[in-house]
């Protein structure tokens, strides 16, 4: 059950909408289910002699009774309350009880207070009601509605339990502001699937991802086509900022600005400066190599894979400040990946980044800037540019996505263990989106590796099978039944030909971190082996009519990286 509180200044306009046909004739049988006093509230939906004007005048009477200079400019309190799509339909009597409990919990009209605000509850659909109140009490005072949104949320959680409805996660006051119903209606009229607030939220978040300093942050926003208005001190220093979409204007023709703090709690300029500031070095933490700037998208993704994988170790500790820094960095990697992913996976990665953003924010904040290595990985992905959906780029993208799935699952477990319900749910949602993106990205490289493993001589396959049995004796039979078994055999063979000891490398991949959260253990091992052994993320296609290649018989030098593709030469096969 979801409440959505907003304020307005036109009582009659809101009533005309609630009792009207709706934007697509979706309003059916609009009528009152409850009010401050049923005998004083006319119902234009059920009483043919009642009018909207009469109802509006009754509601506005306490507001009109006070001197004009004491009247609030936005005196209309509006709170739709909606059940989950899977819930049963409540009766009018049940909805009336919901309305009375919500106005009591929010301070609009506490039970037994005969001087409370006037309010009504209108039902014009099976799954929700609209509560409308005017913000002056009968005695002329204003209601005490401080923190009314959180109190409405808490009461709805109690109502769900009492009515046997779906239990939603309790809020904790750290979520970004939800778009208002007016903003959603405006986006719908403009043919957009997201509101201006949501689009600007994405733009600002992506501009922060991997930005080196404040100048680069503002430059990225300008490059994205976002209007920026900086608030300057007399000295010329920037004190704050607000953003607007081009063409998004109010009735007066003025741009509709959103300060960063209104988009999300951590997007104000002071919070962004804290994230962009230099990280403090921990003397007890081992030195982690920073990603090299520039280069190919495949190399940037490979380097980010190792850095993100190390984040999972931090989530086994109880240091919440360190976890906040690392998870925020993982969120930036997701934002960077969303901007540079191929079209086949961009939508899923974008949705994952939006969901995981909620998992990076709770009441415990990082006391220092985000982890420098993780932010540097995001910067490397951005500066390397867009990746192709095939070849080494595609394989490296699948490698990073596989690691990000495990990272988001680990984040969900970490939050769940600390009763962070909203953040745990967001991390699980991000993991689901990343699984979909991984399956798309891994289709081609895994198919090529499976084909290569299937072509290996039986004695070679038997030898590598023994290697897996020695490393994972309890799981070997199950791994053979997985779809990625042949790809794992091919990877072990390629590692051997590259000069590695397959047993040692596989044992290192198994001990890197747990495999319990992996959906497909063979897939995870394949990408870990290729990352640890610096093997190519993509397998060249076998030539027609050629049983083996020279490379299969000639061992390569160990720890070699895949050559960078030449974008002007689409055919990278070795010349005859």
N, C-alpha and C positions, 0 to 999 in steps of 0.2 A: 504494500500500500504506500503510495508516494504522494506527499503533499508538495505543493509548489506555490509559495507565497509571493505576491507582488503587490505594488501600490499603484493607484491611479487617481485621476482627478475628475472623472465623469461617471457618476452613478448611473444616469439614464443610458449612456452608451453601452455600458457593460450589461445592463438588464436587457437592452434591445438585442444584444448578441445572444444572451443566454436563452431568451424566450423566442428567438428567431429560428429560421430554418437551418442555420449553420452555413458554412462555406460551400458544402456539397450536399445539402439536405440531410445531414447526418443527425440533426437534432430531432428527436421524436418524443412527443408527449411531455413537453417541458412543464414542470409543476413544482410547487414547494413541498419539501418533506419535513422541514423544521424551520423555526424562526424564533426571535426573542419572545414574541407572544403571538400565537397563531390567530387569535381573534383581532389583532391589530394589523396584521400583515395581509393585505389583499393578494390573491393569487391569480394573475392574468391568464395562467394556463388552464385553470379548472373553473374559474368563476367568470362567466361571460360579461358581467357588469364591471369587473375590475379592470383597471388600465395600468400600463407601465408607469404613467405619470403619477398615479396615486401611490404606487409602491415606492417610487423614487422619493416622493415628498415625505412619506412616512420614515423612510430610512435616513434621509438627510435632515430631519427636523432637529435633532440635537446639535448638528453642525451649524445650521442656520440660526439657532437660538443664541449662540455666543457672538460677541463683537467680531466684526470682519477681520480685524488685525490679529485675532486669536485663532482663526480658522486655519487648519493645515491645508497647504496647497494640494497635497496628494492625500485626500481624506478617505479614499476607497481602499479597503483591505480585501484582497481577492485570494482565495486559497482553493484551487481544485484539489480533490483527493481522489486518486484512482487506484483500483485494485490491479493485481497482476493479471495478465491475459489468461493464465491457467486457473485463476480462482473462480469460485462459484459466484453467481449473481446475488447480491444482497437485496433484501426487501426494503421497502420504503421505511419501515420501522427501524430496521438495522442501520440504514443510512442516517436516519434522524439521530440515533444514538452516537454514531461516528461524528456527526457534526457537533453535537453538544459536547462531546469529549474533547474535540479539537479546539473549539472556542474557549473552553475552560482551561485547557493546558497552556494555551498561548496568551492568556490574560485578556482576551477580547471580551469574554463574558463568563466570569467565574460562577460556578453553581451557587445559588442562593443570593447573588448580588442583584438586587432589583434596580440598581442605578447603572448597570453595565451598558456597553455599547449595543446598538441595535444591529441585528444580523439576520440573514436568511440563508437557507441551503436549497439550491435549485438542482433538480435532477432532470436531465434530458437524454440520458443514455443508460444502459444497463450497468456499465462498469465504473461510473464516476459521478461525483456531485461537485457543485461549485458553491463555496461558502463566500458570501459577500457581507462585509460589515463596514460601518462608517465610524471613523476614529474620533468620536467625541462621546463621552458617557452622558447619561441622562442628567447628571449633576454638573455638566459643563467641563469636567476634567478630562484629560487624555488617559487612555488605558496604559497599563504597565505591560508592554509587550516586548520587553528586552529579550533578545535571543529567541524570538518567537519561532524562527525556522527550525532550530535544533529541538526546541520543546515539542513542536508539531511532529518532527521525525520520531522522537522518543515515544510520544503517545501512539503514533501509528504502529510502532513495533509492538506495543502492548495490546493494541486492538487486534493485530494479526494473531497474536497468541490466544486472545479471548475468543475470536471468531473462527479459529481454525483455518486461517488463510496462510498463504506462503510467507515464510519468515524471511524478510530481507535483512541485509547486513546493517547493523547500527552505524550511524555516521559518527565522525570524530571531530568535525569542524575544520578539517584540513583540505577538503576538496575544493576544486576550482568552482567558481560560480556557474550555476546552470543558466542557460539562456532562458529568458522570459518567454511567456506564450506569445507576446507581441513580436519579439524577435523571431520566433519560429514562424509565425504567420507571415512576416515580411519576407523571410527567406523563401517560403513556399510560393508567395506571389511572384518573386523574382526568378523562380525556377531553379533555386539552389537547394542542394541536399543538406547544407550546413549553414548555420547562422553566421553573421559577421563576427560575432564574438568567438565562435569556434574556429573560423578560418584565421582570424588574427592570432588566436592562441597557438595554432599550428605554426604560423609564420614566425612568431617570436621564439617559440621553442626551438624550431629548426635553425634560426639564426644564431642562437646561443650555442648550439651543438658544435663543439670543437673550435669555437671562435678563440683567436689568440688574445684579443684585447677588446676593449669597448669600441674602438674605432672600427674594427672588423665586424663587430656585432651590428652596428648601425649601418655599415655599408651593405651587409647582407640583406637587411630589411629593405633598404632602398632598391637593391637589385631585384628583390622579389616583387617590387611594385607597390609596397606599402607606404602610405603617407606617415611621416613622423613629425611630431611637434615636441621639441626639447624645451624643458623649463630651465631657464638660466638664472644664475645668481648675478648680482651686480659685478662680480669679478669675472664673469664669463664662464664659470664652471657650470657643468650640467648637473642639475639637482634631481631631475626626473624626466620622464618621457611619456608620451601617449601616442597611440597609433590609430589609423583609420583606413578603411578600404576605399580606393578610388570610386567615386560615384555613389557612395553610401551616405545619404544626407537625410536630415530631418525635414519637417514640414516647412521650416524657415529657410531651407536650402543650405544649411550649414553642415559641415562634415560631422559625423557621429564618431567622437573620439572615445577610446578606451585606454585608461592608464594601465600600465603593466600589472599593477597590484590588483586590478579588477579582473584581469584575465586569469590569474592564478596567484596564490600567495607567494610563490618563489620567483615570480617574473617581475617584481619591482626592481628598479635600478640598483638599490643597495644590495639586494640578494644576488642579482646578476654579477655585480662587481665582486662579491664574495666568491662566486664560482669562477670568475675569470682571473682572480688573483693567484699569485704563485702559491703552490702547495708547500707546506712545511715538510721537510725531510725527516723521516723517523730513523734514528740511528740504529734501532734494533731491527729494522726491516731490511731484508736483502735487497741489493740494488737490482732494479728491473730495467732492462734496456728499453729505451724509448724508441717508438717507431720512427723510421726515416720518413721525412716529408717528401711529398712528390712520388714519382714512380707510377707503376701500373696499378689499376684497381685490384688485380689479383694479389699483388704483393701487399697492398694496404690491408686487404681482408685477411691474409695469412697472419700478418703481425697482430691484427686486432684479435684474431682467434686465441692466440696464446695469452694475451692480456686479459681478455674477458674470462677465460678459463681459470685464471688465477683468482678472479673475484669470488669464485665459489668457495675457496678456502676461507676467505674472510667471513663468510656467512655461517661458519661453524662456531665463531666466537660470540661472546656476549657484548662486544663493544658496539653499541648502537650508533655512536657518532661515526665510527669507521665504516659501518655498514651503510649508513646514510650517504656517505661520500662515494662509496663504490657503486651503490645502486643508482645514484644520480649519474655516475659516469656511464653505466650500462645503458641508461635511458638515452644519453647523448649518442652512444654508438648506434642505437636503434634509430634515432632521428637522422643521423648521418646516412645510415644504410637505406632508410626510406627515400631519401633524396636522390640516391645514386643507383638504386636497384633497377634492373631491367623491367620492362613493362609487365612481364609475366608474373612477377612477384611483388611489384611495388605496392599494389593495393593492400595485400595482406600484411606486408611489413609496416605500412603506414598505420593500419588499424592496430597492429601490435604496439607500435610506438605510442599511439594515443592512449591505449589501455595501460601500458606499463608506466606511463607518466604518473598515474595515481599511486602506483606502488612505490614511487620514490619520495613520497611526502607523507610524513606523520609528525607527531608532536616532538619527537627527538630530532634535532637538526645537527648537521655536521658543524663542529666548532672551527673547522679550517676549510680551505678550498677543496674542491673535489679532487679525487686522486689524479695526479698529473699524468700518469701513464695511460689511464683509460681515456681521459680527455684528449690526449695526444693521438690515441688510436682513432678517435672520432674525427679529429682534424685531418689525419692522413687519409681517411676514406673520402672526406669532402674534397680534398685537394687532388686526389687521384682521379676524380671525375666519375662519370657514369660507367658502369660495368656492362659488358655484353652478357646475354643470357646463355652463352655457349662457350665451349673451349675452356681454357684455364680460368677465365673470369667466372664462368658458370660454376665450375668445380669449386673454386675458392669461395664463392658466395654460398654454396651448399655447405661447405666446411664451417663457415662462420655461423650460418643459421643453425646447424646442428648444435654448436656450442651455446648459442643464445637460447635455444630451447631448454637445455639443461640449466642455464643460468636463471631463467625465469621460473622454472620449476623449483629450483633451490630457493629463490626469493619468496615464492608462495609458501613453502614449508617454513621458512624463517619467520615470516609474518604471522602465519597461523599459530606457531608455537608461542607467540607473544600476544595473541588475541587481537591482532590488527586485521579485523574482518574485511574491511573495505580494501585494504592494500593486498591482502592475500587473494581476494576474488579478482582484483585487477591483474595481478601477476599470472593467475591461472588463465584468464582470458587472453593475455598476451601470448602465453605458451601455446594455446590452441591456434591462434592466428599464425604463429611462427611454424608450427608443425605443418600447416597447410602450405605455407611458403616453401618450407624445406622440401616437401614431397615434389613440388613443381620444379625447384632448382636442381634437385638431385636425380631427376629421372634420367637425363641423358648421360651424365658421368657414371652413375651406378650401372646403367645398362651396359655401357662400354666395358666397365671393369668386370661385370659378371660374364660377359662374353669372353673376355680375355682369360678369366679364371677357368671357364668351361673348356677352353682349348688347350689348357696345360696337359702334359702327359700324366697318366694316372700315378706313376711313381712320385712325381713332383707334388701332386695333390695330396697323396697319402703322407708324404713327409711334412707338409705344412699342416695337415690335419692333426698329426701328432704334436706339432708345436702348440696348437690351440688346446688340445687335451691336457698338455702339461701345464699350461697357464690357467685354464679354467676347467678343471676336471669334472666339476658338478654341472657345468652348463654346456659342455661340448655337444651333447646330443640335441639339445634344444637349439643351439646355434646352427647346427647343420640343417635344421628345418626352416630357418629364416631365409627370407628372399636374398639377403645380402651375403650369404655364405660364400658363393663363388667370388664375389668382389673382395671379401676378406682374404681368401686364398691368393687371388691375383696380387693384392697389395703386399702380402708377405713375400711372395716370389719377387716382386719388383724391389722390395727392400733388400732382399738377399743379393740381387744382381747389382744393387747400388753400393754394396760393400758393408751392409749392416748384418749383425747377427739377429735373425728373426726372433729367436727365443728371448733374447735380452730386450729387443725393442718392443715386443708384444707384452712382456712382463711390465715394462715401464708404462705402456699405454693402459694396462689394467690397473696399475697402482696409482695412476695419475689422479683419479678420484673415483667415487663409487659409480656403479653401473645400474643401481636399482631403479633410478628415475628414467632410464632410457627406454623408449618404446621399442626400438630395434637395436639390440646390443651390437650386432655385426656392423650396422651403419656407423655407430659411434666409434667403434674400434678402427674401422677403415679410415675415418677422418683423423683420429688421433695418431694413427701410425703414419699417415701421410704428412701430418703437421710435424710430428717429432722427427721423422726421418727426412724431412724436406723433400718429399717426393712430389712429382707433379700432381695437381688436383684433377687433371683430365688425362684420359688415356687416348693416344692417337688411334684412329680407326685402322683396322687391319686392311691391307690391300687385297683386292680381289685376285685370286689365283696364286697368292704367295702364302705359303704355309707358315714360314717363320721369317723374321727380319734379322738383319745383321746385329741390331741392338740386343735381340734376345740372347745372343751367344757371347756378346762382348760386355763384360762388367763395366759399369759406369763408376766415376769417382764418387765417393761417399759425400753426403751432405751437399748435394748440388741443388740449386733452385731451378725452377722451370724457366726457360728462356722467355723473355718478354716478346709478345706477339708484335709483329709489324702491321699496323692497321692498314697499310697500303697494299699488303700482300695477303689475300685471303687464303692462299694455299700454303700451309706451313709444313707440308710433308717433305722429308729429305729427298733430294734429287737422286736419280738413279746414277 
